[in-house]
Amino acid sequence: MLASALTRIPRTTEGFPIMANVTIPIQFAPGTLERAVRFAEVHRLDHLSILPHLRPATWLVDAALASFTRAGLVMGRVWLVSDPRSKVGGSVGAFGLVRRSALDRSPGIEHLRLEVADDLALGQMLKESGSRSAVANGRELVFIHWYRTLAELARGTEKGVALFDFRLWPALCWT
């Protein structure tokens, strides 16, 4: 989980500590970290998340993921994350940079320990504490196999259902 990866960041780290979701294998194109840091610096961001390119699995899994992803982006209003006037925060567990000073201004990673959607909670927590955030497209930079089978997908959607207090009907409507 993201929170467990975050707990390994030394308190003395300056600038942009790297956070990664350690529950799934992630591949990075050469130069991804440098490009991400440069982007964050140019745009004066405290927090940058990069949406990964989802590696293909089966046509049925890919179709379901396309639906879930589109619904998540729309329902999560991801385009508002970078608007400093918006209260919408967000993050992606596959890749994130957080400036140490932004993390220090927030309640901290300990605050996220029991969050089911800790990546989303991180982004919201940082936004609420005044951080400048953005979510970028990492289509040619960050690659993951999110789910390879329908069984993995079914187990993985439990996290999505948890966002709706484990009520199935709102979760199905969301997707």
GURO-787906 format. One line per field, with one value per residue: residue number from 0; x, y, z of N, C-alpha, C, O in turn. Coordinates in pm, 1 decimal, decimal comma. Each point is the difference from the previous one (the first is absolute). Layout:
nr NUM:... .
nX X:... .
nY Y:... .
nZ Z:... .
caX X:... .
caY Y:... .
caZ Z:... .
cX X:... .
cY Y:... .
cZ Z:... .
oX X:... .
oY Y:... .
oZ Z:... .
END
This chain:
nr 0:1:2:3:4:5:6:7:8:9:10:11:12:13:14:15:16:17:18:19:20:21:22:23:24:25:26:27:28:29:30:31:32:33:34:35:36:37:38:39:40:41:42:43:44:45:46:47:48:49:50:51:52:53:54:55:56:57:58:59:60:61:62:63:64:65:66:67:68:69:70:71:72:73:74:75:76:77:78:79:80:81:82:83:84:85:86:87:88:89:90:91:92:93:94:95:96:97:98:99:100:101:102:103:104:105:106:107:108:109:110:111:112:113:114:115:116:117:118:119:120:121:122:123:124:125:126:127:128:129:130:131:132:133:134:135:136:137:138:139:140:141:142:143:144:145:146:147:148:149:150:151:152:153:154:155:156:157:158:159:160:161:162:163:164:165:166:167:168:169:170:171:172:173:174 .
nX 83,3:-173,4:-200,8:-81,7:-123,5:-215,5:-113,4:-23,8:-190,1:200,9:14,4:163,7:-155,4:169,8:-87,4:115,2:-115,2:154,9:-166,8:7,3:-127,4:-5,2:-188,7:87,0:-17,3:188,7:-123,8:225,3:-137,8:117,2:111,4:-61,3:148,5:150,5:-64,8:16,7:197,5:85,3:-81,5:82,2:191,6:11,7:-60,7:223,7:85,3:-208,9:-152,7:139,6:-191,7:80,1:-119,4:-69,8:202,0:-210,7:131,3:63,7:-225,2:-178,9:-58,4:-4,6:182,0:80,1:-112,8:48,2:181,6:-35,2:-102,7:104,9:122,2:-95,9:-65,1:156,0:48,1:-138,6:-13,6:168,8:-126,9:33,5:-178,8:-132,1:52,9:-13,9:-209,0:139,5:-95,4:124,5:-213,8:-32,9:-55,4:218,1:-77,6:218,6:-141,1:-115,8:-128,6:176,5:-82,5:161,4:-112,1:221,4:85,4:15,0:180,7:179,6:-25,1:96,7:-208,2:27,0:214,9:104,2:25,8:200,0:94,5:-140,2:155,3:-222,9:-116,6:131,4:-33,1:-177,2:11,4:120,3:-82,5:-131,0:94,3:76,2:-146,8:-62,7:161,8:-157,9:-41,2:212,8:-215,7:98,7:-154,1:171,2:6,2:-78,1:-145,3:98,1:-156,6:-222,8:143,7:-209,4:75,5:-145,7:-99,9:51,8:-66,6:-120,4:122,6:160,3:-64,9:-38,6:179,5:70,5:-137,6:124,6:186,5:-12,7:12,9:212,3:63,7:-59,6:196,7:149,7:-1,8:-107,2:-185,5:24,2:31,8:-179,4:-109,8:97,5:-52,9 .
nY -118,3:114,4:-50,7:-187,4:40,8:51,5:-182,6:-67,5:118,7:-6,1:-35,7:-148,0:-159,6:14,0:204,5:-91,9:19,0:-159,6:55,3:-168,7:2,0:-20,7:116,7:190,1:-181,8:87,7:60,9:-8,2:157,4:-85,8:9,7:-214,1:-143,7:-84,0:-175,8:-201,6:-101,8:-105,3:-205,1:-175,8:-80,0:-135,0:-209,4:-15,0:-180,9:-12,9:46,6:-176,2:42,8:-206,4:125,8:-168,0:-63,0:25,5:-106,8:-19,4:6,6:34,5:-132,1:-213,3:-128,1:-85,4:-179,8:-201,4:-108,5:-109,7:-199,4:-191,1:-93,7:-114,9:-211,0:-158,2:-67,3:-150,9:-222,3:-96,7:-22,9:-193,7:13,5:-118,9:-202,5:-7,3:-76,8:165,9:39,7:-132,2:-62,4:50,1:-175,2:13,1:-209,0:6,7:-172,8:34,1:183,1:-15,3:197,6:-50,1:189,0:-22,8:155,9:-88,4:-119,2:123,7:60,4:-179,1:-73,4:34,5:-58,7:116,7:207,6:-42,0:36,9:144,1:142,4:16,7:186,3:-169,4:-151,1:-138,0:-185,7:-159,1:-120,4:-171,8:-194,7:-126,0:-131,4:-191,6:-135,7:-23,3:-216,6:44,2:-0,1:-202,0:30,2:-142,2:106,9:-188,5:117,9:196,3:46,0:30,9:-154,3:-16,2:-150,3:126,1:-6,1:-175,6:24,2:-156,6:-186,3:-4,5:-50,9:-216,3:-130,1:-6,0:-143,3:-176,1:-13,9:-106,4:-223,5:-67,8:-1,1:-212,6:36,0:-31,7:211,2:-194,0:8,1:62,5:-176,5:-116,3:82,1:-57,8:-211,8 .
nZ 0,0:-84,3:86,4:-91,5:-181,4:30,0:53,7:-212,5:-8,6:-98,5:218,3:-19,2:-29,2:-146,0:26,8:-167,3:192,5:-2,6:-139,3:143,0:-184,3:222,1:-28,4:-79,7:-132,8:80,3:-177,8:21,1:-79,5:-169,9:194,2:26,2:80,5:-141,2:-124,7:97,6:19,6:-179,6:-46,2:113,2:-82,4:-179,7:52,8:24,5:-103,3:82,7:-159,2:8,3:-108,4:36,4:-144,6:130,5:-74,7:-74,3:146,6:-213,9:0,4:128,6:-170,1:67,8:5,7:-191,4:-73,3:86,3:-75,1:-191,6:14,2:55,5:-163,4:-165,6:37,7:-18,3:-208,2:-93,8:31,7:-111,1:-184,3:-110,1:-131,4:139,0:-76,2:-224,0:16,4:-57,3:-199,9:-132,6:25,5:-217,2:129,3:-31,3:-18,0:-47,8:21,9:-189,0:14,8:134,8:-63,3:146,4:-41,0:-0,4:-134,5:-207,1:-56,8:-52,2:-215,4:-92,6:-49,6:-219,3:-34,3:160,8:-83,4:-93,3:195,9:91,6:-74,6:-17,7:37,7:65,5:-161,3:0,2:124,9:-101,5:-169,5:63,1:57,2:-168,5:-107,8:99,0:-76,8:-160,6:26,7:-60,8:-65,6:-6,7:-162,3:34,3:-197,9:93,0:-121,0:-7,3:156,2:-1,5:81,5:-81,0:148,1:-114,4:-201,4:128,7:214,8:-109,1:-25,8:-159,3:-207,0:-44,5:-41,3:-212,1:-103,4:60,8:-125,4:-198,3:12,6:0,8:-215,8:-44,6:101,3:-165,0:-78,3:28,0:125,4:214,2:132,9:65,8:176,6:195,7:59,4 .
caX -83,3:72,1:40,7:115,4:115,0:31,1:62,4:142,6:68,7:64,2:-48,0:98,3:-1,0:-35,8:-51,8:-105,4:16,5:-73,9:-94,0:-50,7:-88,7:84,3:-80,7:-1,2:123,8:-7,4:115,5:19,5:84,6:120,6:-15,6:-130,6:14,5:53,7:-106,3:-104,0:51,3:8,0:-137,5:-45,5:73,3:-44,8:-137,7:2,2:-90,4:39,4:-43,8:-27,3:-31,7:1,8:-88,0:79,3:-49,8:-38,6:39,1:-115,4:-16,1:-93,2:-92,0:-104,3:62,2:31,5:-125,3:-45,5:92,1:-26,0:-121,2:30,1:93,7:-73,6:-92,1:79,3:51,8:-111,3:-59,0:101,7:23,7:145,5:42,3:-3,9:107,1:102,1:-58,3:21,0:-126,4:-81,7:26,7:17,1:135,5:5,8:132,4:3,7:97,7:108,0:115,7:-26,2:106,0:-50,5:104,2:9,5:-64,5:-145,2:-34,8:13,7:-114,8:-121,4:-4,3:104,9:-35,5:-61,1:-142,4:-55,2:28,5:-113,5:-79,1:-7,1:48,6:100,7:54,0:-94,9:-0,3:122,6:-21,4:-97,0:63,0:96,2:-75,3:-62,4:102,1:49,7:99,3:-29,8:2,2:-39,0:1,9:47,6:-12,1:128,1:-20,2:125,5:98,8:-25,4:-76,0:-37,2:-103,7:-81,8:-62,0:23,7:-111,9:-126,4:3,5:74,7:-84,2:-108,1:57,6:45,5:-110,9:-39,7:48,6:-95,1:-124,5:27,2:-18,8:-143,2:-38,5:-33,7:-135,0:22,7:-74,8:70,1:126,5:-32,5:-42,0:119,8:73,0 .
caY 118,3:125,3:44,5:-76,5:50,0:132,8:-5,5:-24,9:121,0:60,2:132,9:99,8:16,2:133,1:3,7:-90,8:-142,6:-82,4:-93,6:-94,6:-104,8:-119,2:-121,1:-47,1:34,8:121,5:20,8:139,7:27,7:73,7:144,9:37,2:75,8:132,7:77,3:31,4:103,6:123,2:47,2:51,4:124,1:103,7:38,5:31,7:-93,6:-69,3:-139,5:-41,1:-141,1:-32,4:-110,0:-97,5:-70,5:-134,9:-104,2:-83,2:-133,9:-65,2:100,0:24,6:77,6:132,3:74,6:38,5:102,1:124,0:55,9:45,1:111,8:118,4:41,7:55,2:131,0:94,7:16,3:59,1:135,4:9,4:124,9:106,5:-17,6:103,3:132,6:37,5:44,5:-119,6:-81,2:-137,4:-53,7:-136,5:-55,8:-131,2:-79,1:-50,8:89,7:129,4:78,4:92,9:82,6:-23,1:109,5:-19,0:-109,5:52,0:89,0:-82,1:-86,7:-100,2:-131,0:-81,3:29,2:-81,9:-142,4:-91,0:37,1:-101,4:68,4:88,7:88,9:110,5:74,6:79,4:118,1:88,7:54,6:101,4:114,1:68,8:69,4:111,6:-38,3:11,7:-137,8:-26,9:-138,1:4,9:-121,0:-68,7:-105,3:-56,8:10,2:-90,6:-113,9:-103,4:-100,7:20,8:-130,9:-87,6:-93,3:47,6:-26,4:110,3:118,8:-11,1:27,2:138,8:94,9:15,6:131,6:96,3:-10,6:59,0:144,8:24,2:-61,4:-139,5:-10,9:-45,5:72,9:123,1:-35,3:-40,7:120,0:78,9:-53,7 .
caZ 0,0:-7,4:132,9:44,7:-74,6:52,0:131,2:-16,2:-42,2:116,8:36,1:-41,0:-145,0:-47,9:-137,0:-40,7:25,8:-95,0:59,8:-98,6:47,0:-2,1:-10,1:-138,4:-69,6:-80,0:-86,2:-35,8:-115,7:39,6:13,2:55,3:124,0:-31,4:-66,3:98,7:89,8:-78,9:-16,6:129,5:28,1:-93,2:35,2:143,5:66,0:122,4:-13,2:-137,1:-25,3:-142,4:-39,5:-74,4:-117,9:41,1:-94,1:-33,6:59,9:-92,2:-51,7:98,1:107,3:-55,0:-15,4:133,5:50,4:-73,2:58,2:135,8:-6,0:-46,8:106,0:109,9:-38,6:-5,2:133,7:86,9:-51,7:2,1:-62,1:100,2:98,4:-17,7:19,3:140,2:60,0:22,1:118,5:-45,2:5,6:-48,7:-16,8:-61,5:72,1:-84,2:-1,0:60,8:62,1:100,5:58,0:145,0:73,0:-11,9:90,1:136,7:26,8:6,5:118,7:-12,4:-52,9:105,2:-12,5:-109,0:24,6:-13,6:-117,0:-105,2:-120,2:56,5:-102,0:-14,7:126,3:2,3:-83,2:63,9:119,7:-42,2:-53,0:113,3:77,2:-79,0:-100,9:-143,0:-49,4:-138,6:-48,2:-137,9:-80,6:-11,8:-100,0:-50,1:107,4:112,2:-53,3:97,2:-23,7:117,7:21,5:-114,7:-14,5:57,3:144,0:60,3:-13,4:99,0:132,2:2,8:7,8:140,7:41,1:-54,2:76,6:131,4:-11,7:14,8:127,7:-27,3:-55,6:-136,2:-101,1:-42,0:-65,2:-136,7:-72,4:-23,5:-113,4 .
cX 87,3:50,2:121,5:125,1:42,9:73,9:149,8:76,5:62,8:-51,6:95,7:1,5:-46,0:-61,9:-113,1:33,7:-86,8:-90,5:-48,3:-90,9:76,0:-79,4:-6,0:132,5:-21,0:127,5:4,3:87,6:123,9:-27,7:-131,0:13,0:50,4:-105,4:-107,4:46,3:7,4:-139,6:-50,9:68,1:-50,1:-138,4:-16,5:-99,5:61,1:-24,5:-33,9:-27,7:-0,5:-88,7:80,2:-69,0:-31,4:36,3:-120,7:2,8:-84,8:-100,1:-107,8:53,6:28,8:-125,3:-50,9:88,5:-20,3:-122,4:27,0:87,9:-70,3:-94,6:75,9:53,2:-110,0:-57,0:98,7:35,9:149,1:51,7:0,3:113,7:102,2:-52,4:15,1:-127,5:-91,2:40,4:23,6:148,0:-1,9:143,3:-14,4:110,3:118,6:123,8:-40,7:124,9:-65,0:118,2:-2,8:-72,6:-152,6:-46,5:6,7:-115,2:-130,0:-3,0:102,1:-50,6:-62,0:-152,1:-68,0:7,0:-116,6:-90,7:2,8:56,5:104,1:60,6:-91,7:-1,4:124,5:-18,8:-95,9:60,2:98,5:-70,6:-61,8:101,5:70,3:102,4:-50,3:20,8:-35,1:3,9:34,2:-18,7:138,4:-0,2:129,5:108,6:-12,9:-93,4:-31,9:-93,0:-87,2:-65,8:20,8:-116,9:-126,5:-4,0:76,2:-82,1:-111,5:51,5:40,3:-111,7:-53,5:44,9:-96,3:-131,5:18,7:-16,5:-145,7:-54,7:-54,4:-145,9:15,0:-69,1:67,3:131,8:-25,5:-44,3:119,6:74,9:-85,6 .
cY 124,0:42,3:-77,9:42,9:135,8:-6,0:-25,0:123,0:64,7:141,5:109,5:24,2:140,9:-11,3:-97,5:-143,3:-78,6:-94,8:-92,8:-100,4:-131,0:-129,3:-55,3:36,7:120,4:9,9:147,3:9,8:74,5:150,9:44,9:85,8:141,5:88,7:41,5:111,1:133,6:61,0:63,4:132,2:114,2:52,5:31,0:-86,6:-53,0:-149,7:-27,4:-149,2:-21,4:-121,4:-99,0:-46,9:-142,6:-99,4:-88,9:-136,4:-82,2:105,1:34,2:83,1:141,9:85,7:47,5:110,7:133,9:69,7:57,0:124,3:127,1:52,4:63,9:138,6:105,1:25,0:64,3:142,2:33,6:131,7:116,4:-8,2:112,8:142,0:40,8:49,0:-117,4:-71,1:-146,4:-36,7:-141,1:-43,2:-137,5:-78,6:-44,5:88,2:132,1:63,3:94,6:76,9:-18,8:109,8:-11,3:-110,9:46,5:93,1:-77,2:-79,3:-114,3:-136,2:-90,8:13,5:-93,5:-149,9:-94,7:34,5:-112,6:58,6:103,0:95,0:120,9:88,0:86,8:128,8:98,3:66,1:111,6:124,7:81,0:76,1:109,0:-32,9:26,7:-138,3:-5,7:-150,7:8,1:-135,2:-62,0:-110,1:-63,2:-3,9:-106,2:-109,7:-98,4:-102,2:9,0:-130,6:-82,2:-94,0:62,0:-23,9:110,3:127,7:-0,2:28,5:146,0:100,7:14,1:135,1:107,7:-0,8:62,4:151,6:39,9:-68,1:-141,4:-18,7:-27,2:87,0:133,2:-29,3:-41,5:118,7:87,0:-49,4:2,6 .
cZ 0,0:136,6:48,5:-75,7:53,9:132,1:-9,1:-47,5:122,4:25,1:-47,3:-150,2:-35,9:-138,8:-22,4:35,7:-98,5:76,4:-109,7:67,4:-12,1:-15,1:-141,4:-66,5:-91,6:-82,8:-39,0:-123,9:49,0:3,5:62,7:125,2:-27,7:-65,7:98,7:94,1:-73,8:-18,8:129,4:33,8:-87,9:39,5:148,9:78,4:128,9:-12,2:-146,5:-3,0:-150,0:-24,9:-83,9:-127,3:46,1:-109,2:-28,2:69,7:-97,2:-46,0:102,6:118,0:-49,3:-15,9:135,7:57,6:-70,4:57,1:139,0:-1,1:-43,6:107,3:115,9:-30,2:-1,2:139,5:98,1:-40,6:-1,0:-59,7:100,1:101,8:-10,3:16,7:146,5:69,4:35,1:128,5:-36,0:4,9:-53,1:-16,6:-63,1:68,9:-82,7:3,3:62,6:55,4:99,2:56,1:152,2:78,1:-6,4:93,4:145,2:37,5:20,3:131,0:-6,7:-43,3:104,4:-4,1:-101,8:25,4:-24,8:-118,0:-103,2:-129,5:43,8:-103,2:-20,1:124,8:12,4:-79,7:63,2:123,4:-37,1:-51,6:113,3:85,0:-82,0:-107,0:-140,9:-60,1:-147,6:-23,2:-147,6:-67,8:-17,7:-104,1:-49,4:107,2:108,1:-49,1:111,8:-64,0:125,0:40,9:-125,2:-26,3:58,3:151,0:73,0:-2,7:104,3:140,0:12,7:11,4:141,8:52,7:-48,8:75,7:138,5:-3,3:17,5:124,2:-18,1:-41,6:-149,2:-104,6:-38,7:-71,7:-145,3:-84,1:-36,2:-122,4:-123,8 .
oX 116,4:115,2:88,3:109,5:119,2:84,3:72,0:121,9:-70,4:-27,4:-40,8:74,6:-98,6:16,7:-100,6:68,5:-108,2:42,5:-22,8:23,7:33,0:58,1:-44,1:61,6:-97,8:109,5:-103,0:100,2:-6,2:-63,4:-23,9:-66,1:-51,8:-11,6:-51,1:-75,7:-37,4:-17,4:-58,9:-64,0:-25,7:-26,4:-111,6:-79,3:121,6:61,5:-78,8:79,3:-37,8:20,5:65,7:-121,7:86,9:-47,6:-79,0:105,9:51,6:-12,3:-41,4:-65,8:-26,4:3,1:-43,2:-50,5:8,6:-0,7:-38,7:-22,5:17,5:-6,8:-44,1:-1,4:20,9:-16,4:-40,7:74,3:43,1:106,9:62,5:20,2:47,9:79,0:-60,6:-6,3:-95,2:116,7:25,0:84,4:-105,8:92,9:-108,7:111,0:103,9:111,7:-100,2:88,6:-102,4:99,9:-107,1:-70,4:-68,7:-104,3:-82,2:-34,9:-97,6:96,7:28,2:-120,2:-74,5:-72,6:-121,8:-43,1:21,1:-110,1:106,4:77,9:-20,7:40,4:47,1:-5,9:-7,1:31,6:23,0:-20,7:3,1:41,0:4,9:-35,8:102,0:61,1:-119,5:109,7:-60,0:73,2:-66,9:-10,3:91,8:69,2:4,2:117,1:99,8:-104,9:85,5:-72,3:34,2:20,6:-16,2:-16,0:5,9:-59,9:-44,7:-1,9:-26,3:-63,7:-17,3:20,0:-80,4:-70,0:-32,6:-58,8:-94,1:-36,7:-30,5:-114,8:-92,1:-57,6:56,9:60,5:16,1:37,5:75,2:34,4:2,5:54,7:44,7 .
oY -4,5:41,0:57,9:-2,3:29,7:85,5:22,0:-6,6:29,2:73,5:115,7:85,8:49,6:-101,3:4,5:-67,7:45,0:-63,9:44,1:-40,9:-42,6:-108,2:-113,3:100,4:6,0:-24,7:62,4:-70,6:70,8:54,9:120,1:103,2:96,5:118,2:111,8:92,9:103,5:121,0:108,1:91,0:109,7:119,9:19,5:50,6:-14,9:-81,0:71,6:-79,8:88,5:-106,9:40,1:11,0:-69,0:10,9:-26,7:-56,5:-49,3:105,2:115,6:94,3:97,1:119,8:114,5:95,7:105,5:122,1:113,0:93,8:105,4:120,4:100,9:87,6:113,2:115,0:71,4:68,0:103,4:46,4:103,0:93,7:49,1:94,4:-62,7:1,0:15,4:1,2:-82,5:67,6:-62,6:80,8:-57,7:50,2:-34,5:-51,4:59,9:-68,0:61,5:-58,7:3,5:-30,6:37,2:12,1:-39,8:9,2:54,1:2,5:-62,5:-26,6:-92,0:-92,1:-17,3:-78,1:-108,4:-53,9:-52,6:-65,4:120,6:110,7:113,5:122,6:110,7:108,5:120,9:119,3:104,3:112,0:123,0:94,5:54,5:90,9:-10,0:-55,5:92,2:-73,5:70,3:-103,5:64,3:-100,5:-121,9:-23,2:-57,1:28,1:-31,7:30,2:-56,1:-49,3:50,1:-49,5:97,9:78,9:46,8:75,2:102,5:72,8:61,0:109,0:89,0:61,4:93,1:105,4:57,3:61,2:115,9:-44,2:-41,5:-106,9:81,2:31,4:24,7:72,5:38,8:8,6:62,1:79,0:-41,6 .
oZ 39,7:14,2:63,4:56,2:7,3:27,2:97,5:-15,3:96,7:-94,9:-9,8:-47,3:54,6:-68,0:70,8:-76,7:-37,7:96,2:-112,6:113,6:-110,7:7,5:-19,4:35,7:-74,4:50,6:-25,4:-11,8:100,5:-90,1:12,9:11,3:56,3:32,4:-6,3:28,2:55,2:14,3:-1,9:52,8:49,5:-9,2:48,0:79,4:12,3:69,4:-61,8:49,9:-76,8:57,6:-96,0:-15,1:53,5:-113,0:90,5:27,1:-100,3:62,7:9,1:44,1:71,0:28,4:13,6:58,6:62,8:16,2:29,6:76,5:61,1:24,8:55,0:86,5:43,6:40,9:91,7:70,6:50,9:39,4:-25,3:77,3:102,2:-1,1:86,9:123,0:76,6:39,0:87,9:-58,7:-6,2:1,8:-2,5:17,3:56,3:-5,7:-39,2:51,9:-29,7:41,7:60,7:96,2:95,1:64,2:82,5:117,7:51,9:76,2:102,3:-1,2:-34,1:37,5:3,6:-84,8:-54,5:-11,7:-32,7:-69,3:-13,5:35,6:-8,2:-9,5:53,4:48,6:-4,2:22,4:65,2:30,3:-1,3:70,2:42,4:-56,1:-27,8:6,7:-55,3:66,3:-75,7:65,8:-50,9:15,8:-16,3:-30,2:44,1:-58,0:82,6:-94,9:104,1:110,9:-111,3:-111,6:74,3:73,1:104,7:97,4:62,9:76,1:105,5:53,7:28,0:80,6:73,6:24,4:54,9:100,4:27,9:1,9:70,3:20,2:-72,8:-102,4:-119,5:-92,1:-89,4:-117,9:-106,3:-76,9:-106,9 .
END
